[in-house]
Amino acid sequence: MLTAIRPHRDDAVLAASGLLGGLLLWLLGLHTQGGRPFAAPWVSLVPMTVMAAMELLRRSAPRTALIVGTVMLVADQFTRGSLATILMFSDIMYAAVLYGTPAAARRIPVTTLLITVASTIGFLAWFRRPEALLIGVVTGLVSFMPAITGVVVRNHRVAAEAARLAARQTARLAEMDRTQAVVAERARMARELHDMVANHLSAVAIHSTAALSIDDPDTSRNALKVIRENSVEGLAEMRRLIGLLRERGEDDAPAAAPTLASLDALVDQTNVNGASSGLVCTLEGAEEAVAAALPTPVELAAYRIVQESLTNALKHAAPGPVVVRLAHADGELTIEVTSVFGTRPGPTAPGSGAGLVGMRERVALLGGRIVAGAEPDGDGTKIWRVRAQLPVTEGTMRE
């Protein structure tokens, strides 16, 4: 079923304007030529009216409008002619290039150029007078120039559309980058929050459970002391994280990140927190790692890996030694934390599994390697070992 093609409003205005203008010229008796086979004045209204009707199709059916318009232009040459018919044809030629198919936009200018050149040469050879060149000029003005104008406008529209597409693509990429940055920042903050607070809260949970389960004043007093110390330190860490999250002014100094020089205090705190569980923590190789002047990201990652490993040992390790070893060699910093694998008596704190995930993320961001798991020891027991290797690049070394 054929659907009616509704002409564009601008096309309707052009058609009405051309028809009314042509009628006005016809009433005034202004024609483009005389002495034609169909010399009756009213005959010139036929091609003019059909040409005005084709103006209605210039946008919706440009090929049909051009074919019929060309026939009407030729027919107009056998009448007294009308300037309105010629002007409307030039507009149809322009629209055929602008709104037609890409193939039509390529072929029509070439075709009109060949017609212009052929008509100029043909009429010059026929009349053998210089005035015959004017026919070629008029042919070019009516056909070739509108076609070229259509090509220029079409190219500008294509370029503008390509620029708009590129702008939208850039906006989408920027939004994707922003979303990825937000996700990465949230993951980083989650790691920081977990690593800073989990150690203190684990100690609070273990010692508070011990204080509630053991009816001994000295035990309760020691447990409350440890709980208070971890609570105060946890609050201090939380305030530091909140300071990082807030918008800082220009005069605010950047918050200091923990370094490997703070591992002694971390190990001492772990010994206090794990004394009731039979854990004895020792630190080896810290002096060599501190003297190596490692990049800040490497130091922070190493500190957090040790902190989380000690937190896991406080939660899950059986009574026995917890050894933290650091080694810096061949452009890598190696962190190794071992503890006795198994069950232990007394209160424990639940684990979330986020600690190992955070450690792996930190190591992956620096391009390092990490292995964590239980393995047999030489004396027949099992140990839990966390071993991370962080590359130290010379381009990020501190002065």
DAGI-V251505 format. One line per field, one symbol per residue. ss: DSSP state (~ for helix, > for strand, _ for the rest). phi: phi as a letter, one per 30 degrees, with the letter a starting at -180 (. if undefined). burial: b if it has 16 or more other C-alpha atoms within 10 Angstrom, else e. A space follows every 50 residues. Layout:
BEGIN
ss->???
phi->???
burial->???
END
This chain:
BEGIN
ss->________~~~~~~~~~~~~~~~~~~~~____________~~~~~~~~~~ ~~~~~______~~~~~~~~~~~~~~~______~~~~~~~~~~~~~~~~~_ _~~~~~~~~~~~~~~~~~~~~~~~~~~__~~~~~~~~~~~~~~~~~~~~~ ~~~~~~~~~~~~~~~~~~~~~~~~~~~~~~~~~~~~~~~~~~~~~~~~~~ ~~~~~~~~~~~~~___~~~~~~~~~~~~~~~~~~~~~~~~~~~~~_____ _________~~~~~~~~~~~~~~~~~~_>>>>>>_~~~~~~____~~~~~ ~~~~~~~~~~~~~~~~___>>>>>>>>>>__>>>>>>>>>__________ ___~~~~~~~~~~~~___>>>>>>>>_____>>>>>>>>>>__~~~___
phi->.dcdcdddddddddddddddddddddddicbcabicecddeddddddddd ddddddcdcdbddddddddddddddddccdibddddddddddddddddcd dedddddddddddddddddddddddddhbeddddddddddddcddddddd ddddddddddddddddddddddddddddddddddddddddddddddcedd ddddddddddddccdbeddddddddddddddddddddddddddddddcdd ddddddddbddddddddddddddcddcicbcbbbidddddddhddeeddd ddddddeddddddddbddekdbccbbbbahibcccbbbbdclcbdjdbcd cciddddddddddddcicbbbbldadcdcjccbcccbbbcdcdddcddd
burial->eeeeeeeeeebbebbbebbebbbeebeeeebeeeeeebeeeeebbebbbb bbbbbbbbbbbbbebbebbbebbebbbbbbbbbbbbebbbbbbbbbbbbb eeeebeebbeebbebbeebbbbbbeeeeeeebbebbeebbebbbbbbbbb beebeeeeeeeeeeeeeeeeeeeeeeeeeeeeeeeeeeeebbebbbbbbb bbbbbbbbbbbeeeeeeebbeebbebbebbbeebeebbeebeeeeeeeee eeeeeeeebbeebeebbebbbbbbebbbbbbbbeebeebbeeebbbbbbb bbbbbbbbbbbbbbbbbbbebbbbbbbbeeebbbbbbbbbbeebeebbbe eeeebbebbbbbbeebebebebeeeeeeeeeebbbbbbbbbbeeeeeee
END
